[in-house]
Amino acid sequence: MILSKSTFNKGIVIPSLVFIIGVCLLSVFLPTLTARILDTVKEFIFVNLNWVYVWGVTLFVIFLVYLMFSKFGNIKLGSNDSKPEYSFFSWISMLFAAGMGIGLMYFSVAEPMQHYSTDVFSANHYINRAKNAQLYTFFHWGIHAWAIYGVVGLALSYFAYRYRLPLSLRSCFYPLLKNKINGKMGNAIDVFALCSTFFGITTTLGFGVVQVNAGLQTLGIVPESSFTYQIIIVGILTLLSIISATSGVDKGVKLLSSINIITVVVLLLFVLFLGPTVYLIGSFTEGVGNYINNFFSLTFDTHVYDEATLPWFYNWTILYWAWWISWSPYVGLFIAKISKGRTIREFVAAVLVIPTLFNFIWMSVFGNSAIWFDVNIAKGALSALADNPDALMFEFMEYMPFSELVSYLVILIIVIFFVTSADSGIFVMNSIATKNAAKSPKWQMVFWGALLAILALMLLNTGGLQALQTMTLITALPFSVIMILFCVSLVKALIIDRSYYDRDFSVSTVPWSGEFWKDRLKQIVSFKSSASVDQFIDTTVKMAFEELQSEFKQNGIEAKIQRLDDPKRMEIEIRYDVVNNFIYGVKNQVKLVSDYVMDEDNLPDLEDNKTYFPKSYFGDAREGYDVQYFTKNELISDVLKHYERFLEIISEEKNEMFISSNANKKMS
C-alpha cells in the first residue's frame, strides 16, 4: 500500500541507492583501503587538474557579475508578472542557512587560527600572519564560494520558472539536449545530483555530531565523546530534521531559518561588543580593503612559483572550491526552490553580496578575536589547538564573559544549523528522486532522513567518514564541467528570451484612422469611471472578439472567449502546446490622478483621485497598453497584429526552447 503511493522515479532512485550504499559499505568494511584509493585519486586531481577549479570558479564569478549589469538583469525568474513567494528576510535567511550552515560554526575560529599557526607562513611576523589568516578566510568564504552556488541556483530557477520545466538539473541542459533530457541522459544527471547531495549531507552530519558531542563534553553534560552519545545525538537531530522537512518549506524550514539567523546575530553581537571591539572593527575594515586590493591576484594565484606553499594551496583553496562545487547541486536546488519571482539582477546581487558580507563580519569577529586572545591573553593556548577544530570554538568561548551560557547558545546554533541544512537536504533529495513531484507521501522524507542517520553512524563507528568526504570532493571535478555547460546553456536561453520579448511587429499598424476624431477628442478630455470601462469591455471589446472568433472558426482555428472578474476583463485565447497559449485580453485598470491635476480649472472635474481605463494584456505577460480609444475594427486589427507576431516567433527553429507539452495544463 505504501509503495503504491510512492512518487519515486525508479530510473533515478535505484541507480542512486546502489551507488550510495555501495560506496558507504566499502567505506565501512574497507575504510583504510577505500580511503587510500580515493586519496590517491583526489591527490592526482588536486595536483594535476587544480587549474580546472581555478578557471571554473573564476568564470562563474565573471559570468554572474556580467549578468547582473547586463540587459539580461531585468529578466524575471518566472513570468513577467510573477511576484516573490517569500519576503526578502525569509529568502535571505533560508538561502544563507542552507548555503553555509554549520560550516560557519566549525571553521569561524578554526580556519583563521590554522592559517595563522601553519608552518607555511611561520617565517612571517605575527601581524602579517594575522592579516594573511583573515585574507585567505575571506577568499575561501566570499564571492567565489557564493558564485558557485549562484550559477546552479540561477540556471535552475530560470529554466524551472521561466520555461516551466521541472525543477531539476536536467532542465538546465534543455537548450543543448532538447527532449533528450527526459531520457537516460537526464536521469544520469539527476543521479549524480542525488548522490552528491547525499554524500555532502552525510559528511556534514558526521562532523557536526562530533562537534556537538565535543561541546557537550566541554560543558560537562556528557562525560566523554563516544559513539554511544553520538548515536543519541544523531537520533535527535535526524528526528528534528524529518519533522521540519515533512512540514514543508513554508513552515519548518522557513521558521527554523529565521530563528537561526536571529540567534546567530545575537551571538555575533555578543562577541563583538564584549570582545576586543575596537580591534575587531579596525581589523574588519582593513581586512575588507586588503581583500579588494588582492581580489584578482587571489583569484588567479596557483602558487606555481612558490612550491613550499603548494601543499597548503591544495589542502585549502582547491579543497574549498571542490567542496563548494560538490555541495552546489543541493544548495542550488534549494536556492532555486525559494527564488521564484526575483529578477536575475536581484538574485545575483543578493546571493553574491549579502551572504559574503555577513561571512566577512562573522569570520572577522570570531577569527580575529581568537587570534587577539591567543596573542594577548592565552599565550598560544588557542593556536596549540588549531588541529582540533571540534573543541576549538568552545575553548575560545572560555575567554569570553558568561562562557558557559554562551557555549550553550553555540550548541543551540550548531543544532539549528544542522537541522536547517539536513531538512532542506532531505527536501531536495526527495525532489530530485521524484522529478519534482508536486506532492509526495511523508514516509519518503522519513526514508531519506533514516538512511542519512544509519549510514552516517556506520561511517562514524568505523572511521569511514573521511573516505566519503574524499569521494564527495572527487565528484566536484566532473560537476565543474557540468556547471560550465550550465553557463553556456543559460546564455543561449537568455539571448532567445530577450529576442522573444523585444520582438517588434512585422507590419506597423497604426490603429487610429482619424475618421472619428471628434468622438476621440471628447474621450481624451474626460476621465473614465469604472462603470464606463466595464461598458466598453461589454460592448466594443466583446463585439470585436466575437467577430474575430467567428472568422477564426471559418479558417479552421478554434478560439475561446472568456469573461472574468476582479478586475473585470475579457480575453480571446487560442490554445497551443507552447510556453504560452496565444491570449489577448482587455481588463479594467485603475490609475491614480495627481493632486495637481485635481485642482486644475482647465480640465474636466473629477470626483476623486482615481480614473479607469481599459488595458490590454497578453499570455506571455508582456506589458499591455491603453486601448480606450480603439474602435471595434481597430481592436480587431491590434489582436491580429499580436497574433501574427506570435506565429512568427513560434515558427522559428531557434525558439524551440519555448515548446513544452505540459506548459499550458494550468490554463485548462
C-alpha positions in Angstrom: 0.0 0.0 0.0 2.8 2.4 0.9 4.8 1.5 -2.2 1.7 2.2 -4.4 1.7 5.7 -3.2 5.4 6.3 -3.9 6.3 9.2 -6.2 9.9 7.9 -6.6 11.3 7.7 -10.1 12.9 4.3 -10.5 15.3 5.4 -13.2 16.8 7.9 -10.6 16.3 6.2 -7.2 17.5 2.7 -7.9 20.9 3.6 -9.5 21.4 6.3 -6.8 20.8 3.9 -3.9 23.0 1.2 -5.4 25.9 3.7 -5.8 25.3 5.4 -2.4 25.0 2.2 -0.4 27.9 0.6 -2.3 30.3 3.4 -1.6 29.3 3.6 2.0 29.6 -0.1 2.6 33.1 0.0 1.1 34.0 2.8 3.4 32.6 0.9 6.4 34.1 -2.6 5.8 37.3 -1.5 4.0 37.9 2.0 5.4 41.7 2.0 5.1 41.8 0.6 1.5 38.9 2.8 0.3 40.5 5.9 1.8 43.9 5.1 0.3 42.4 4.6 -3.2 40.2 7.7 -3.0 43.0 9.8 -1.5 45.3 8.8 -4.5 42.6 9.9 -7.0 42.0 13.2 -5.1 45.7 14.0 -4.9 46.1 13.4 -8.6 43.2 15.7 -9.4 44.3 18.4 -6.9 47.9 18.4 -8.1 47.4 18.0 -11.9 44.0 19.4 -12.6 43.7 22.2 -10.0 43.6 24.7 -12.8 40.2 23.4 -13.8 38.9 24.6 -10.4 40.7 27.9 -10.6 39.4 28.7 -14.1 36.0 27.3 -13.4 35.4 29.4 -10.3 36.8 32.5 -11.9 34.5 32.0 -14.9 31.5 31.7 -12.5 32.3 35.0 -10.8 32.8 36.9 -14.1 29.6 35.3 -15.6 27.3 36.3 -12.7 28.7 39.8 -12.4 28.2 40.3 -16.2 24.6 39.1 -15.9 23.9 41.5 -13.0 25.0 44.5 -15.0 23.8 43.4 -18.5 20.5 43.9 -20.2 19.5 40.4 -19.0 19.4 41.6 -15.4 15.8 42.7 -15.6 14.5 39.3 -16.7 12.4 37.6 -14.0 12.8 34.1 -12.7 9.2 33.4 -13.7 6.7 35.1 -15.9 7.0 38.8 -16.3 4.2 39.5 -13.8 5.3 36.9 -11.1 6.0 38.1 -7.6 8.4 36.6 -5.0 6.9 33.9 -2.8 8.9 34.9 0.3 9.8 38.1 2.0 13.3 39.4 1.5 14.3 38.5 5.1 12.9 34.9 4.9 14.5 34.4 1.5 18.0 35.6 2.7 17.6 33.6 5.9 16.8 30.3 4.1 19.5 30.6 1.4 22.1 31.6 4.0 21.2 28.7 6.4 21.3 26.2 3.6 24.4 27.6 1.9 26.8 27.9 4.8 25.2 26.4 7.8 27.2 24.5 10.3 30.5 25.4 8.5 30.4 28.9 9.9 30.4 27.4 13.5 33.0 24.8 12.7 35.5 27.0 10.8 34.9 30.5 12.1 37.7 30.1 14.8 39.4 27.1 13.4 40.3 28.3 9.9 41.8 31.7 10.8 43.7 30.0 13.6 45.1 27.3 11.3 46.2 29.8 8.7 47.7 31.9 11.5 49.7 29.0 13.0 50.6 26.9 9.9 54.3 26.3 9.3 53.9 27.6 5.7 53.7 31.2 7.0 55.7 30.7 10.2 58.6 32.8 8.9 56.3 35.9 8.7 55.8 38.4 11.5 52.7 37.5 13.6 51.0 40.7 12.4 51.4 39.6 8.8 50.3 36.1 9.7 47.1 37.5 11.3 46.4 39.6 8.1 47.0 36.6 5.9 44.7 34.4 8.0 41.9 36.9 7.6 42.6 37.4 3.9 42.5 33.7 3.0 39.5 33.1 5.1 37.7 35.9 3.3 38.8 34.4 0.0 37.5 31.0 0.8 34.2 32.1 2.2 33.5 35.1 0.0 32.2 35.9 -3.5 33.9 32.9 -5.1 32.0 30.4 -2.9 28.6 32.1 -3.5 29.3 32.4 -7.2 29.4 28.6 -7.4 26.1 28.3 -5.6 24.7 31.2 -7.6 25.4 29.6 -11.1 23.5 26.4 -10.2 20.7 28.2 -8.4 20.2 30.8 -11.2 20.2 28.2 -14.0 17.6 26.0 -12.1 15.4 29.0 -11.2 15.4 30.3 -14.8 14.5 27.1 -16.6 12.0 25.9 -13.9 10.1 29.2 -13.6 10.7 30.9 -16.9 10.3 27.9 -19.2 8.2 25.9 -16.8 10.4 22.9 -17.0 10.8 20.6 -13.9 13.0 21.9 -11.1 15.8 19.5 -11.9 19.4 19.7 -13.0 18.5 18.0 -16.3 16.3 21.0 -17.2 19.4 23.3 -17.3 20.6 21.3 -20.4 17.4 21.9 -22.4 18.9 24.4 -24.9 21.7 21.9 -25.6 20.0 18.5 -25.4 16.3 19.4 -26.1 14.0 16.5 -25.4 16.9 14.1 -24.6 16.8 15.5 -21.1 13.7 13.3 -20.5 15.6 10.1 -21.2 18.6 8.2 -19.7 20.9 11.2 -20.1 18.6 13.3 -17.9 18.3 10.5 -15.4 22.1 10.3 -15.2 22.4 14.0 -14.4 19.8 13.7 -11.6 21.5 10.5 -10.2 24.8 12.5 -10.0 23.0 15.3 -8.2 21.2 13.0 -5.8 24.4 11.1 -4.8 26.4 14.3 -4.5 23.8 15.8 -2.2 23.5 12.6 -0.1 27.3 12.4 0.4 27.6 16.1 1.3 24.9 16.0 3.9 26.1 12.7 5.4 29.6 14.0 5.9 28.2 17.2 7.4 26.0 15.2 9.7 29.0 13.2 10.9 31.3 16.1 11.5 28.5 18.2 13.1 27.7 15.4 15.5 31.3 15.2 16.6 31.4 18.9 17.3 28.1 18.9 19.3 29.5 15.9 21.3 32.7 17.8 22.0 30.7 20.9 23.1 28.5 18.8 25.5 31.7 17.2 26.9 33.3 20.6 27.5 30.2 21.7 29.4 30.2 18.6 31.4 26.8 17.5 30.1 28.2 14.2 28.9 31.3 12.5 30.4 33.0 11.7 27.1 33.0 11.9 23.3 31.9 8.4 22.4 29.9 6.5 19.8 27.1 5.9 22.3 26.4 9.6 22.8 26.8 10.2 19.0 24.0 7.7 18.3 21.7 9.7 20.7 22.7 13.0 19.1 22.2 11.7 15.5 18.8 10.3 16.5 17.6 13.6 18.0 19.0 15.8 15.2 17.6 13.5 12.4 14.2 13.3 14.1 14.1 17.2 14.2 15.2 17.4 10.6 12.5 14.9 9.4 9.8 16.8 11.3 10.9 20.1 9.8 11.2 18.6 6.3 7.7 17.0 6.4 6.1 20.2 7.5 7.3 21.8 4.2 9.5 24.8 3.2 6.8 27.4 4.1 6.6 26.1 7.8 9.5 24.2 9.3 12.4 25.2 7.0 11.3 28.9 6.9 10.7 29.1 10.7 14.0 27.4 11.7 16.0 29.6 9.2 14.5 32.8 10.7 15.2 31.7 14.2 18.7 30.7 13.2 19.7 34.0 11.7 18.4 35.8 14.8 20.4 33.7 17.2 23.5 33.9 15.0 23.2 37.7 15.1 22.8 37.7 18.9 26.0 35.6 19.3 27.8 37.8 16.8 26.9 41.0 18.7 27.9 39.4 22.0 31.4 38.6 20.8 31.8 41.9 19.0 30.8 44.1 22.0 32.3 42.0 24.8 35.4 41.1 23.0 38.2 43.4 21.7 35.7 45.7 20.0 38.0 48.4 18.6 40.5 45.9 17.4 37.7 43.9 15.6 36.2 46.9 13.9 39.6 48.1 12.7 40.7 44.7 11.6 37.4 44.1 9.7 37.8 47.5 7.9 41.4 46.8 6.9 40.6 43.2 6.0 37.9 44.2 3.5 40.3 46.7 1.9 43.0 44.0 1.8 40.5 41.6 0.1 39.5 44.1 -2.5 43.2 45.0 -3.3 44.2 41.4 -3.6 41.0 40.1 -5.3 42.4 39.4 -8.7 45.7 38.1 -7.6 44.0 35.7 -5.2 41.6 34.6 -7.9 44.3 33.6 -10.4 47.0 32.6 -8.0 48.1 28.9 -8.5 51.2 29.2 -6.2 53.2 27.6 -9.1 56.3 29.8 -8.3 56.3 29.0 -4.6 56.5 25.3 -4.3 56.6 25.4 -0.5 53.0 26.7 -0.4 51.6 24.2 -2.9 50.5 21.6 -0.3 48.8 24.3 1.6 47.1 25.6 -1.6 45.9 22.1 -2.5 44.6 21.4 1.0 42.8 24.7 1.4 41.9 26.7 -1.7 41.5 23.8 -4.1 39.8 21.7 -1.5 37.4 24.6 -0.8 36.5 25.1 -4.4 35.9 21.3 -4.8 33.8 21.3 -1.6 31.6 24.2 -2.7 31.1 22.7 -6.1 30.2 19.3 -4.7 27.6 21.0 -2.5 26.2 23.2 -5.3 23.6 20.7 -6.6 22.0 20.6 -3.2 22.3 24.3 -2.3 21.5 25.4 -5.9 18.3 23.3 -5.9 17.2 24.7 -2.6 18.0 28.3 -3.5 16.1 27.8 -6.8 13.1 26.5 -4.8 12.8 29.7 -2.9 13.7 32.3 -5.6 10.7 32.3 -7.9 9.7 35.9 -8.9 13.1 37.5 -8.3 14.9 39.3 -11.2 18.2 38.0 -12.3 19.9 41.2 -11.1 18.2 40.9 -7.7 19.1 37.2 -7.4 22.8 37.7 -8.3 23.2 40.8 -6.1 21.6 39.2 -3.1 23.4 35.8 -3.5 26.8 37.3 -4.1 26.9 40.3 -1.8 24.7 39.8 1.3 26.0 36.3 2.5 29.6 37.3 1.6 29.4 40.5 3.6 27.9 38.6 6.6 30.6 35.9 6.3 33.3 38.6 6.4 31.8 40.1 9.5 31.4 36.7 11.2 34.8 35.4 10.3 36.5 38.7 11.4 34.7 38.8 14.7 35.4 35.2 15.7 38.7 34.6 13.9 40.3 37.9 14.9 39.0 37.6 18.4 40.6 34.2 18.8 44.0 35.5 17.4 43.9 38.5 19.7 43.1 36.3 22.7 45.9 33.9 21.7 48.5 36.7 21.5 47.4 38.8 24.4 45.8 36.5 27.0 46.0 32.8 26.1 49.8 33.0 25.3 49.5 30.5 22.4 47.0 28.1 24.0 44.4 28.5 21.3 46.8 28.2 18.4 48.1 25.0 20.0 44.5 23.6 19.5 44.4 24.6 15.8 44.4 20.9 14.7 41.4 20.2 17.0 38.6 22.2 15.4 35.9 20.2 17.1 36.8 21.7 20.5 38.4 25.0 19.4 35.2 27.1 19.3 34.3 26.0 22.9 37.9 26.7 24.2 37.7 30.1 22.6 34.4 30.8 24.4 36.3 30.2 27.7 38.0 33.6 27.3 34.6 35.4 26.9 32.3 36.6 29.8 29.4 34.2 30.6 31.4 31.5 28.8 29.2 28.6 30.0 25.9 30.3 29.0 27.4 31.3 25.6 28.6 27.8 25.0 25.0 26.5 25.4 24.0 29.1 22.8 26.7 27.9 20.5 25.5 24.3 20.8 21.9 25.5 20.1 23.1 27.3 16.9 25.0 24.3 15.7 21.9 22.1 16.2 19.7 24.5 14.4 22.2 25.0 11.6 22.4 21.2 11.2 18.7 20.8 11.2 18.2 23.6 8.6 20.8 22.0 6.4 19.5 18.5 6.8 15.8 19.3 6.4 16.4 21.3 3.3 18.7 18.5 2.1 16.0 15.9 2.7 13.5 18.1 0.9 15.9 18.5 -2.1 16.8 14.8 -2.3 13.1 13.8 -2.4 12.6 16.5 -5.1 15.4 15.0 -7.2 14.2 11.4 -6.7 10.6 12.2 -7.7 11.5 14.6 -10.6 10.0 17.4 -8.6 6.6 15.8 -7.9 4.0 18.3 -6.7 3.1 16.1 -3.7 4.9 13.2 -2.1 3.9 10.9 0.8 5.7 11.9 4.1 7.2 8.4 4.5 9.6 9.3 1.7 11.1 12.2 3.8 11.4 9.7 6.7 13.2 7.3 4.4 15.8 9.8 3.4 16.3 11.0 6.9 16.7 7.5 8.3 19.1 6.5 5.5 21.2 9.5 6.3 21.3 8.7 10.0 22.1 5.0 9.6 24.9 5.5 7.1 26.4 8.4 9.0 26.5 6.3 12.2 28.0 3.3 10.4 30.8 5.6 8.9 31.4 7.3 12.3 31.8 4.0 14.0 34.3 2.5 11.5 36.2 5.7 10.6 35.0 5.7 7.1 33.6 9.3 7.1 36.9 10.7 5.7 36.7 8.4 2.7 33.2 9.5 2.0 34.3 13.2 2.2 37.1 12.4 -0.3 34.6 10.8 -2.6 32.5 14.0 -2.4 35.5 16.1 -3.4 36.3 13.9 -6.3 32.8 14.3 -7.8 33.4 18.0 -7.9 35.7 17.7 -11.0 33.1 16.4 -13.4 30.4 18.7 -11.9 32.6 21.8 -12.5 32.5 20.9 -16.2 28.7 20.5 -16.0 28.4 23.9 -14.4 30.4 25.5 -17.3 27.8 23.9 -19.6 25.1 25.4 -17.4 26.5 28.8 -18.2 26.6 28.1 -22.0 23.0 26.8 -21.8 21.8 29.8 -19.8 23.4 32.3 -22.2 21.8 30.7 -25.2 18.4 30.7 -23.5 18.7 34.4 -22.3 19.6 35.5 -25.9 16.4 33.8 -27.2 14.4 35.1 -24.3 15.5 38.7 -24.9 14.7 38.3 -28.6 11.3 36.9 -27.8 10.1 39.8 -25.6 11.8 42.5 -27.7 10.5 41.3 -31.0 8.7 44.0 -32.8 5.8 43.6 -35.2 6.4 42.7 -38.8 3.9 45.3 -40.0 3.4 48.5 -38.3 -0.3 49.1 -37.6 -1.5 52.5 -36.5 -4.9 51.9 -35.1 -6.2 55.5 -35.3 -7.7 56.2 -38.6 -8.7 59.8 -37.9 -12.3 59.1 -39.0 -13.8 59.6 -35.6 -11.6 62.4 -34.3 -14.4 64.5 -32.7 -15.5 61.5 -30.6 -11.9 60.8 -29.7 -11.3 64.4 -28.5 -14.4 64.1 -26.3 -12.9 60.8 -24.8 -9.5 62.3 -24.3 -10.6 65.3 -22.3 -12.8 63.3 -20.0 -11.9 61.0 -17.1 -13.4 57.5 -17.1 -15.4 55.8 -14.4 -15.1 52.1 -13.6 -18.6 51.5 -15.0 -17.8 53.2 -18.3 -14.8 51.0 -18.8 -16.9 47.9 -18.0 -19.3 49.0 -20.6 -16.5 49.4 -23.1 -15.4 45.8 -22.4 -19.0 44.5 -22.6 -19.7 46.3 -25.9 -16.7 47.2 -28.1 -14.3 44.5 -26.9 -17.0 41.8 -26.8 -18.1 42.6 -30.4 -14.5 42.6 -31.6 -13.7 39.3 -30.0 -16.9 37.6 -31.2 -16.4 38.7 -34.7 -12.8 37.5 -34.6 -13.9 34.2 -33.1 -16.3 33.6 -35.9 -13.7 34.4 -38.6 -11.1 32.2 -36.9 -13.6 29.3 -37.0 -14.2 29.8 -40.7 -10.4 29.4 -41.1 -10.3 26.1 -39.1 -9.0 27.8 -35.9 -10.8 27.4 -32.5 -10.7 30.5 -30.4 -12.3 30.7 -26.9 -13.6 33.9 -25.3 -13.6 34.2 -21.5 -15.3 36.9 -19.4 -13.7 37.2 -15.9 -14.0 39.4 -12.8 -11.7 41.0 -10.2 -10.8 43.0 -12.2 -13.4 43.0 -14.9 -11.7 41.6 -18.0 -12.3 39.7 -21.3 -9.9 37.7 -23.3 -9.7 35.7 -26.5 -7.5 32.6 -26.3 -6.1 30.2 -29.0 -4.6 27.1 -27.5 -1.2 25.7 -28.5 1.4 23.4 -26.9 3.8 26.3 -26.4 5.0 28.1 -23.4 2.1 30.5 -23.5 -1.2 30.0 -25.4 -2.0 33.0 -27.5 -4.0 35.3 -25.3 -5.1 38.8 -26.0 -7.2 40.4 -23.2 -8.6 43.7 -22.1 -9.0 44.5 -18.4 -10.4 47.4 -16.3 -7.3 49.1 -14.9 -7.3 51.8 -12.2 -4.9 54.8 -12.2 -4.3 57.4 -9.6 -4.5 61.1 -10.7 -2.1 63.7 -9.3 -3.5 66.2 -6.8 -2.2 69.0 -9.1 -4.5 67.8 -11.9 -7.4 67.6 -9.4 -7.0 71.3 -8.7 -6.6 72.4 -12.3 -9.5 74.5 -13.5 -8.8 74.0 -17.2 -9.6 70.2 -17.0 -12.8 68.2 -16.5 -14.0 67.7 -13.0 -13.0 64.6 -11.2 -14.8 63.3 -8.1 -11.9 61.5 -6.5 -8.2 60.9 -7.5 -9.0 57.7 -9.4 -9.6 57.2 -13.1 -10.0 54.0 -15.1 -9.1 52.8 -18.5 -9.2 49.5 -20.5 -5.7 48.0 -20.7 -4.6 45.2 -23.0 -2.7 42.1 -21.6 -1.1 39.1 -23.2 -0.5 35.4 -22.4 3.3 35.8 -22.1 3.0 38.6 -19.6 4.4 41.4 -21.8 3.3 44.9 -20.7 0.0 46.0 -22.2 -1.3 49.5 -23.0 -4.4 51.7 -23.0 -6.9 50.7 -25.7 -9.7 53.1 -24.7 -9.7 55.0 -28.0 -9.9 51.9 -30.2 -12.9 51.2 -32.3 -14.1 47.6 -32.8 -12.2 47.3 -36.1 -9.1 48.9 -34.7 -9.2 46.4 -31.8 -9.5 43.5 -34.2 -6.5 44.9 -36.1 -4.5 45.1 -32.9 -5.3 41.5 -31.9 -4.2 40.3 -35.4 -1.0 42.2 -35.2 -0.1 40.4 -32.0 -1.2 37.0 -33.4 1.0 37.5 -36.5 4.0 38.2 -34.2 3.2 35.2 -32.1 3.1 32.9 -35.2 6.4 34.3 -36.5 8.2 33.6 -33.2 7.0 30.1 -32.6 7.7 29.0 -36.2 11.4 29.9 -35.9 13.7 26.9 -35.1 15.8 28.9 -32.5 12.7 29.3 -30.4 12.2 25.5 -30.0 13.0 26.1 -26.3 9.6 27.6 -25.8 7.9 24.4 -26.8 6.7 22.4 -23.8 4.0 19.7 -23.9 2.7 20.4 -20.4 3.2 24.2 -20.2 -0.5 25.1 -20.6 -2.1 22.5 -18.4 -2.7 25.0 -15.7 -4.7 27.1 -18.2 -7.1 24.3 -19.0 
